[in-house]
Amino acid sequence: MYSWLALRSSADLAQLDSFISTEYAPKIVAARLVDGISSAVKAVLIEHNYVDKDYRSTYYHFYSKKGQYYRPDCVRLHFFDATVSFEKNGLVLNCSDGRLGDHYFGYVVLRPTGIGTIGRSVLSPDIRSGVKGGTRIIAAKHKVHLLGHKIAVEGFPSMDQHQDISVCAHATCWSILRHYSERYSVHREYLTHDITMMAQQFDPGGLVPSKGLEISNAERVFQAAGTYPYVVTKIDSSRPDPAFYRQLIAYVESGFPLFAAMHCREHAIAVVGCEWQSPGTALPAGLRHAWDELKALIAVDDNHLPYLSVPVAHGTGAPYSTQDIDSFIVALPEKIFYPADAVEQLSATLFKLGGALGLPPQDECIARYLITTGSTLRNFVRDRSSEFDSKLVEVIMSLPYAQFIWVVEIARNTEWSAGQIAARAVVDATASLREQMPLWFIHSRTDALVFDRRVVGATASGMRGLKLNGMTATALTRMEQNLRPTQPK
C-alpha cells in the first residue's frame, strides 16, 4: 500500500501521524525531518508493509523472541521535489521531464520498535538543512526499486541505534560497512544483527549489546569484515593534539569514513566529510596543514539526521566539537602500509628540495595529503593534460605505481583559496617506514624529480630530473576526486 503526502512547507510533515501507526513513532520522526531537511522536498511517498532486510535480521534473532509483540514489516518514506506527482489509481509516479532520478532525494525506513524507529536510510546531502555549498561528502550511489522504477540516490547510509540490540557504536560500524559494500564490489553486505555478533567473541544475548562497545570491539568488527583497521588515539585527551587531527583529515580526504570515538561523551559517530573555511579568511604565518583551514567536519550521528556539522571549536551551538574526538578507526584496504603521520613528516622534508624544484618558501605554504589510486591520478592528469608538460605526462602515465598512493600537495595562500597548488609529490603507500625516499615523483611548475623505485634502497642514485616547459603560467588544479561536493537545494 502507498500513500502520498504533498508538502507546502516542511511543517506539513507533521501530518505523517495520519498515515503511520504509533509503533513507528511518526511524531518524533516528523519533528526531526522538519528541523533537518530543506524546503526543496515537496512530497513524500509513504510505502507501507515494506520488508527491510536490516530490521528483519534483528526481528528474527531478537524481537520475535520477546514477550511484547513487534510487527515484522516497516514503513519506507521516499522524498521528491515538486516535479513529481503520484496517481493512486494505477500507482503511477509522474515526472514532468521524465528524469525521475534527478528529482529523488532518498529514503528513510521506519522500524515498528516504538523507540529509535529510524532504520536504514540514505538521504541526499543536498537537502540537509544547514549543509553549505561546497561541503564535501564521502558518498556512494544506492539503488532503489520503487513501483517498477530503478532509481538511485547518492549519499551516506545512516540509522538510529535500536537502544536494546544495538547502540551508537553498532550503528556507526554498520553505516561505514554499508557504504563500503555499496561503493566497492569487493566488500560484502553486513546486516544490523551481523554487526552485533561480529563485535563479540561469542553470542552475548540480548542485554549485553545495549551496554555499549569499547573501541576494541569496533576494531574487531572491521577486522571481521575483511578490512585492516588502523587506530589513531590522542596522546593526551585533555590537551590539543594537532598531529592527531592532521591524520584525521588526511584519511577523510582520502575517501575513508572514520569511526570516531568521544570517550568523554561515551559516544561514537562516523566522520564522512568536511567543510573548508571561506576564501579570504585571515591566515597566520608559518607552514600550515589542511586541518588548519577546516571549518567543520561532517558526521553521521545516530541522534540526528545525517550530515551533522561538527565545528572545529566549541561555542557554536552544535552538540559537540571536533575537540571531543579523542580516537578514530580507519578501515583500510590491504595494500596501505605507509601511515598518515609518516607522510606528514615526509612532507616537511620536501622543502629541502626547494632549490632543485623552485618550491615557494615553507612559511608561505599549506600542505595537504591524501590517498588515491594510480589509475585515479592518471585519469586526473589526462583530463587536465593542458596543465602539464608532455614529458611529465609521459612519466606519470608510465610509472609502475602500487595500487594505492599518497598524494602530497603544497599550495601558497592565494592558490589554496583558488583551489590550486604550487607543487605535488606522489608517495608509495606500500612503502616501509625505514625507506629513506618513498617517492615516485615530485614536481612544481618548472621542475620535476623522478625516482626509480625498482632499485632497492635507491635514493639519489635512482633519481633523475626533468626541466618542465610551458607550465610557469599554468595553474595546477588541486586533486579533490574522493569526496562529493554538495549543491544545496
C-alpha positions as CSV (number, residue, x, y, z in Angstrom):
1,M,0.0,0.0,0.0
2,Y,1.2,3.5,-0.8
3,S,0.2,7.0,0.4
4,W,1.2,10.4,-1.0
5,L,1.8,13.4,1.2
6,A,2.2,16.7,-0.7
7,L,4.0,19.5,1.2
8,R,3.5,23.2,1.0
9,S,6.3,23.5,3.6
10,S,8.3,21.1,5.7
11,A,5.9,21.8,8.6
12,D,3.3,19.7,6.8
13,L,5.4,16.7,7.6
14,A,3.6,16.7,11.0
15,Q,0.7,15.0,9.1
16,L,2.8,11.8,9.0
17,D,0.9,10.5,12.0
18,S,-2.3,10.5,9.9
19,F,-0.7,7.8,7.7
20,I,1.5,5.8,10.0
21,S,0.7,4.0,13.2
22,T,2.2,4.8,16.6
23,E,4.7,2.0,16.8
24,Y,6.7,3.8,14.1
25,A,6.8,7.0,16.3
26,P,5.7,9.2,13.4
27,K,5.5,12.4,15.5
28,I,9.1,12.1,16.7
29,V,10.3,11.3,13.1
30,A,8.3,14.2,11.7
31,A,9.8,16.6,14.2
32,R,13.3,15.5,13.2
33,L,12.6,15.8,9.5
34,V,11.0,19.3,9.9
35,D,14.2,20.5,11.5
36,G,16.6,18.7,9.3
37,I,15.5,18.8,5.6
38,S,15.2,21.8,3.2
39,S,12.1,23.2,1.6
40,A,13.2,21.6,-1.7
41,V,11.3,18.5,-0.5
42,K,7.7,18.9,-1.7
43,A,6.3,15.4,-1.4
44,V,6.7,12.1,0.5
45,L,5.7,8.8,-0.9
46,I,4.8,6.5,2.0
47,E,5.5,2.8,1.3
48,H,3.6,0.6,3.8
49,N,4.4,-3.1,4.6
50,Y,8.0,-2.7,3.4
51,V,10.3,-5.6,4.1
52,D,13.6,-4.2,5.3
53,K,16.4,-6.7,5.5
54,D,18.2,-4.9,8.3
55,Y,15.2,-4.8,10.5
56,R,14.3,-8.4,9.7
57,S,17.8,-9.5,10.7
58,T,17.1,-8.1,14.2
59,Y,13.4,-9.2,14.2
60,Y,14.2,-12.9,13.6
61,H,17.1,-13.0,16.1
62,F,15.7,-10.7,18.8
63,Y,12.3,-9.0,18.6
64,S,10.3,-12.2,17.6
65,K,11.6,-13.8,20.8
66,K,10.3,-11.1,23.2
67,G,7.1,-11.2,25.2
68,Q,5.9,-7.8,23.6
69,Y,4.6,-8.2,20.1
70,Y,6.5,-6.4,17.3
71,R,5.4,-6.2,13.7
72,P,7.7,-7.8,11.1
73,D,7.2,-5.1,8.5
74,C,8.4,-1.5,8.1
75,V,7.4,1.8,6.5
76,R,9.6,3.5,4.0
77,L,9.5,7.2,3.2
78,H,10.6,8.5,-0.2
79,F,11.3,12.2,-0.8
80,F,10.7,14.1,-4.0
81,D,10.7,17.7,-5.3
82,A,7.7,19.5,-6.9
83,T,8.4,18.0,-10.3
84,V,7.0,14.6,-9.3
85,S,3.3,13.7,-8.7
86,F,1.5,10.5,-7.8
87,E,-1.6,8.8,-9.2
88,K,-3.1,6.4,-6.7
89,N,-5.2,4.7,-9.4
90,G,-2.5,2.5,-11.1
91,L,0.2,3.6,-8.6
92,V,1.9,5.8,-11.1
93,L,4.8,8.2,-10.4
94,N,4.7,11.1,-12.9
95,C,7.7,13.3,-13.6
96,S,7.4,16.3,-15.9
97,D,10.8,15.9,-17.5
98,G,10.9,12.1,-17.5
99,R,14.1,12.0,-15.3
100,L,12.7,10.7,-12.0
101,G,16.1,10.0,-10.5
102,D,17.0,13.7,-10.8
103,H,14.2,14.7,-8.5
104,Y,14.5,11.9,-5.9
105,F,16.2,12.8,-2.6
106,G,16.4,9.4,-0.9
107,Y,14.5,7.4,1.6
108,V,14.1,6.7,5.4
109,V,12.9,3.3,6.7
110,L,10.9,3.3,9.9
111,R,11.0,0.3,12.2
112,P,8.0,-0.7,14.4
113,T,10.1,-0.6,17.6
114,G,8.4,2.3,19.4
115,I,11.8,3.9,20.2
116,G,14.7,4.5,17.9
117,T,12.5,3.9,14.9
118,I,14.6,5.4,12.1
119,G,16.2,2.5,10.4
120,R,18.2,2.1,7.2
121,S,18.2,5.5,5.4
122,V,20.0,7.2,2.6
123,L,19.4,10.9,2.1
124,S,21.0,13.3,-0.4
125,P,23.2,15.8,1.4
126,D,21.8,18.4,-0.9
127,I,18.5,18.6,1.0
128,R,20.1,18.6,4.5
129,S,19.3,22.0,6.1
130,G,22.5,23.7,7.3
131,V,24.8,22.0,4.9
132,K,26.7,24.7,3.0
133,G,27.5,24.7,-0.7
134,G,30.9,23.2,-1.5
135,T,30.8,21.0,1.6
136,R,32.4,17.7,0.6
137,I,30.9,14.3,1.5
138,I,32.0,10.7,1.2
139,A,29.2,9.2,-0.8
140,A,28.1,6.2,-2.9
141,K,25.2,5.6,-5.2
142,H,22.5,3.4,-3.6
143,K,20.0,1.7,-5.9
144,V,16.3,1.9,-5.1
145,H,13.5,-0.2,-6.6
146,L,10.2,1.6,-6.4
147,L,6.9,1.0,-8.3
148,G,8.8,-0.5,-11.3
149,H,11.4,2.2,-11.4
150,K,15.1,1.7,-10.7
151,I,16.5,4.9,-9.4
152,A,19.5,5.9,-7.3
153,V,20.4,8.3,-4.5
154,E,23.9,9.4,-3.8
155,G,24.7,9.8,-0.1
156,F,26.0,8.1,3.0
157,P,23.9,5.4,4.9
158,S,22.6,6.1,8.4
159,M,20.3,4.7,11.1
160,D,19.3,5.3,14.7
161,Q,20.5,2.8,17.3
162,H,17.9,0.3,18.4
163,Q,18.9,1.0,22.1
164,D,18.3,-2.6,23.1
165,I,20.0,-4.8,20.5
166,S,22.4,-2.1,19.2
167,V,24.0,1.2,20.4
168,C,25.7,4.1,18.7
169,A,28.9,2.2,18.0
170,H,27.0,-0.6,16.3
171,A,25.1,2.0,14.1
172,T,28.4,3.7,13.2
173,C,30.1,0.4,12.2
174,W,27.0,-0.6,10.2
175,S,26.9,2.7,8.3
176,I,30.6,2.5,7.3
177,L,30.4,-1.1,6.2
178,R,27.2,-0.5,4.3
179,H,29.0,2.4,2.5
180,Y,31.8,0.1,1.6
181,S,29.5,-2.6,0.2
182,E,27.7,-0.1,-2.0
183,R,30.9,1.7,-3.1
184,Y,33.3,-1.2,-3.6
185,S,32.2,-4.6,-5.1
186,V,34.9,-6.4,-3.2
187,H,33.1,-5.8,0.1
188,R,30.0,-7.9,1.1
189,E,26.9,-6.5,2.8
190,Y,26.5,-6.8,6.6
191,L,23.1,-6.5,8.3
192,T,22.5,-5.0,11.7
193,H,22.4,-8.3,13.5
194,D,25.7,-9.3,11.8
195,I,27.4,-6.2,13.3
196,T,26.1,-7.0,16.8
197,M,27.6,-10.5,16.6
198,M,30.9,-9.5,15.0
199,A,31.7,-7.2,17.9
200,Q,31.9,-10.1,20.4
201,Q,33.8,-13.4,20.6
202,F,30.6,-15.2,21.4
203,D,26.8,-14.6,21.3
204,P,26.2,-12.1,24.1
205,G,22.5,-12.5,24.2
206,G,20.0,-9.6,24.2
207,L,21.2,-7.4,27.1
208,V,25.0,-7.1,26.5
209,P,24.9,-5.1,23.2
210,S,22.9,-2.3,24.8
211,K,25.6,-1.8,27.4
212,G,27.9,-0.3,24.8
213,L,31.1,-1.1,22.9
214,E,34.8,-0.3,23.5
215,I,36.8,0.9,20.6
216,S,38.5,-2.5,20.6
217,N,35.1,-4.1,19.8
218,A,34.6,-1.8,16.9
219,E,38.1,-2.6,15.7
220,R,37.1,-6.3,15.8
221,V,34.0,-5.6,13.7
222,F,36.1,-4.0,10.9
223,Q,38.7,-6.8,11.1
224,A,36.0,-9.5,10.8
225,A,34.6,-7.6,7.8
226,G,37.8,-8.1,5.9
227,T,39.3,-4.6,6.3
228,Y,42.5,-3.6,8.0
229,P,41.5,-1.2,10.9
230,Y,44.1,1.3,11.9
231,V,43.5,3.0,15.3
232,V,44.8,6.5,16.0
233,T,44.5,8.0,19.5
234,K,45.3,11.4,21.0
235,I,48.5,11.4,23.1
236,D,46.6,13.2,25.9
237,S,42.8,13.6,25.5
238,S,42.9,16.7,27.8
239,R,45.3,18.7,25.5
240,P,45.3,19.8,21.9
241,D,46.9,17.3,19.5
242,P,47.3,18.9,16.1
243,A,49.1,15.8,14.7
244,F,46.0,13.7,15.6
245,Y,43.7,15.9,13.6
246,R,46.0,16.3,10.7
247,Q,45.9,12.5,10.3
248,L,42.1,12.5,10.7
249,I,41.5,14.9,7.9
250,A,44.0,13.2,5.6
251,Y,42.0,9.9,5.8
252,V,38.7,11.7,5.4
253,E,40.0,13.5,2.3
254,S,41.2,10.0,1.1
255,G,37.5,8.9,1.0
256,F,37.7,6.7,4.1
257,P,34.8,7.3,6.6
258,L,36.1,7.2,10.1
259,F,34.7,5.6,13.3
260,A,35.3,8.5,15.7
261,A,35.0,7.9,19.5
262,M,34.3,10.6,22.1
263,H,35.1,8.9,25.4
264,C,34.1,12.0,27.4
265,R,30.6,11.6,26.0
266,E,30.6,7.8,25.7
267,H,29.5,8.3,22.1
268,A,30.6,7.3,18.6
269,I,30.0,8.9,15.2
270,A,31.0,8.3,11.6
271,V,33.1,11.2,10.1
272,V,32.1,11.4,6.4
273,G,33.1,14.8,5.1
274,C,34.4,18.3,5.7
275,E,33.7,22.0,5.2
276,W,36.5,24.4,4.5
277,Q,36.8,28.0,5.7
278,S,35.6,30.7,3.4
279,P,38.2,32.1,0.9
280,G,39.8,35.2,2.2
281,T,39.9,34.1,5.9
282,A,43.0,35.6,7.6
283,L,45.8,33.1,7.7
284,P,48.7,33.1,10.2
285,A,52.3,32.9,9.1
286,G,54.2,29.6,9.1
287,L,53.7,26.2,7.4
288,R,50.1,25.1,7.8
289,H,48.2,22.0,7.0
290,A,44.8,21.2,5.6
291,W,43.4,20.8,9.1
292,D,44.2,24.4,9.9
293,E,41.9,25.5,7.0
294,L,39.0,23.5,8.2
295,K,35.7,25.0,9.4
296,A,33.9,21.8,10.4
297,L,33.7,18.0,9.9
298,I,30.6,16.4,8.6
299,A,29.3,13.5,10.7
300,V,26.7,10.7,10.7
301,D,25.3,10.6,14.2
302,D,22.5,8.3,15.2
303,N,20.9,11.0,17.3
304,H,20.5,13.3,14.3
305,L,19.7,13.2,10.6
306,P,22.9,12.5,8.6
307,Y,25.4,15.2,7.7
308,L,25.6,16.9,11.0
309,S,28.1,19.8,11.0
310,V,30.7,19.4,13.8
311,P,32.7,22.6,14.2
312,V,36.4,22.7,14.9
313,A,35.9,24.7,18.1
314,H,33.3,24.7,20.9
315,G,30.8,27.5,21.3
316,T,28.8,27.5,18.1
317,G,25.6,25.9,19.3
318,A,26.5,22.4,18.0
319,P,26.1,19.4,20.4
320,Y,29.9,18.9,20.4
321,S,33.0,19.9,18.5
322,T,35.9,18.1,16.9
323,Q,37.9,18.7,20.1
324,D,35.7,16.0,21.8
325,I,37.0,13.3,19.4
326,D,39.9,11.5,21.0
327,S,40.4,8.4,18.9
328,F,39.4,7.1,15.5
329,I,39.5,3.9,13.4
330,V,40.1,4.0,9.7
331,A,39.1,0.7,7.9
332,L,41.9,0.5,5.3
333,P,42.3,-1.9,2.4
334,E,45.1,-4.4,2.5
335,K,47.8,-2.6,0.5
336,I,48.3,0.6,2.5
337,F,51.4,0.2,4.7
338,Y,52.6,3.9,5.0
339,P,50.6,5.8,7.6
340,A,49.5,9.4,7.5
341,D,51.8,10.5,10.3
342,A,54.8,9.3,8.2
343,V,53.5,11.2,5.2
344,E,53.3,14.3,7.4
345,Q,57.0,14.0,8.4
346,L,58.0,13.4,4.8
347,S,56.0,16.4,3.6
348,A,58.0,18.7,5.9
349,T,61.3,17.4,4.4
350,L,60.2,18.0,0.8
351,F,61.0,21.7,1.2
352,K,64.7,20.7,1.4
353,L,64.3,20.0,-2.3
354,G,63.1,23.6,-2.8
355,G,66.3,24.7,-4.5
356,A,66.0,22.0,-7.2
357,L,62.3,22.4,-7.8
358,G,61.6,26.1,-7.2
359,L,59.2,25.5,-4.3
360,P,57.8,28.5,-2.5
361,P,59.1,29.3,1.0
362,Q,57.8,26.9,3.6
363,D,56.4,29.7,5.8
364,E,54.0,30.7,3.0
365,C,52.6,27.3,2.3
366,I,49.7,25.0,3.2
367,A,50.4,21.2,2.9
368,R,47.7,18.5,2.4
369,Y,48.0,14.8,1.8
370,L,45.5,12.1,0.8
371,I,45.4,8.5,-0.5
372,T,44.2,7.7,-4.0
373,T,45.0,5.1,-6.7
374,G,47.5,5.2,-9.5
375,S,44.6,5.0,-12.0
376,T,42.8,7.9,-10.5
377,L,46.0,10.0,-10.7
378,R,46.4,9.1,-14.4
379,N,42.7,10.0,-15.1
380,F,43.2,13.3,-13.3
381,V,46.3,14.2,-15.3
382,R,44.8,13.1,-18.6
383,D,41.7,15.2,-18.0
384,R,43.9,18.2,-17.3
385,S,46.8,17.5,-19.7
386,S,47.0,21.2,-20.7
387,E,48.3,21.9,-17.2
388,F,51.3,19.6,-17.6
389,D,54.5,19.4,-19.7
390,S,54.2,16.4,-22.1
391,K,57.4,15.0,-20.6
392,L,55.8,15.0,-17.2
393,V,52.6,13.4,-18.6
394,E,54.7,10.6,-20.1
395,V,56.3,10.0,-16.7
396,I,53.1,9.9,-14.8
397,M,51.5,7.6,-17.3
398,S,54.4,5.1,-17.4
399,L,55.5,4.8,-13.7
400,P,54.6,1.3,-12.3
401,Y,52.7,2.6,-9.2
402,A,51.4,0.3,-6.5
403,Q,47.6,0.2,-6.4
404,F,47.4,2.9,-3.7
405,I,49.5,6.1,-3.5
406,W,49.7,9.1,-1.2
407,V,49.5,12.5,-2.9
408,V,51.1,15.5,-1.1
409,E,50.1,18.9,-2.4
410,I,51.8,22.2,-1.5
411,A,50.0,25.5,-2.1
412,R,50.6,29.2,-1.4
413,N,47.8,31.0,0.5
414,T,46.3,32.6,-2.7
415,E,46.5,29.3,-4.6
416,W,44.7,27.4,-1.8
417,S,41.8,29.8,-1.9
418,A,41.5,29.3,-5.6
419,G,41.7,25.5,-5.5
420,Q,45.2,25.4,-6.9
421,I,48.6,24.2,-5.9
422,A,52.3,25.0,-6.5
423,A,53.7,21.5,-6.3
424,R,52.7,17.9,-6.0
425,A,54.5,14.8,-4.7
426,V,53.4,11.2,-5.1
427,V,54.4,8.7,-2.4
428,D,54.3,4.9,-2.5
429,A,51.5,3.9,0.0
430,T,53.1,0.4,0.2
431,A,56.5,1.8,1.3
432,S,58.2,0.8,4.5
433,L,58.8,3.3,7.3
434,R,62.5,2.6,7.1
435,E,62.8,3.8,3.5
436,Q,64.7,7.0,3.0
437,M,62.9,8.1,-0.2
438,P,59.5,6.5,-0.7
439,L,58.6,8.9,-3.6
440,W,57.5,8.1,-7.1
441,F,58.0,11.7,-8.2
442,I,57.6,15.4,-7.1
443,H,57.0,18.3,-9.4
444,S,56.4,22.1,-9.4
445,R,55.6,24.2,-12.4
446,T,59.2,24.4,-13.5
447,D,60.9,21.2,-12.5
448,A,60.4,17.6,-11.6
449,L,62.3,14.8,-9.8
450,V,61.5,11.2,-10.7
451,F,62.6,8.2,-8.5
452,D,63.2,4.7,-9.8
453,R,61.6,2.5,-7.1
454,R,62.7,-0.6,-8.9
455,V,66.1,-0.1,-7.4
456,V,66.1,-1.5,-3.8
457,G,67.2,1.2,-1.4
458,A,67.5,3.8,-4.1
459,T,67.9,7.4,-3.0
460,A,69.8,9.9,-5.1
461,S,71.2,7.2,-7.3
462,G,67.7,6.3,-8.5
463,M,66.7,9.9,-9.2
464,R,66.5,11.9,-12.4
465,G,65.5,15.5,-13.0
466,L,63.2,17.0,-15.6
467,K,63.1,20.6,-16.8
468,L,59.4,21.5,-17.5
469,N,58.5,23.9,-20.2
470,G,55.3,25.9,-20.7
471,M,54.0,25.3,-17.2
472,T,55.1,28.5,-15.4
473,A,51.9,30.4,-16.4
474,T,49.6,27.5,-15.9
475,A,47.6,26.9,-12.7
476,L,47.8,23.4,-11.2
477,T,44.4,22.2,-10.0
478,R,44.1,20.7,-6.6
479,M,43.1,17.0,-6.5
480,E,39.6,16.6,-4.9
481,Q,38.3,13.4,-6.5
482,N,37.4,11.4,-3.4
483,L,34.6,13.4,-2.0
484,R,31.3,14.7,-3.5
485,P,30.7,18.5,-3.3
486,T,27.2,19.4,-2.1
487,Q,24.8,21.5,-4.1
488,P,22.1,22.7,-1.6
489,K,18.6,22.7,-2.9
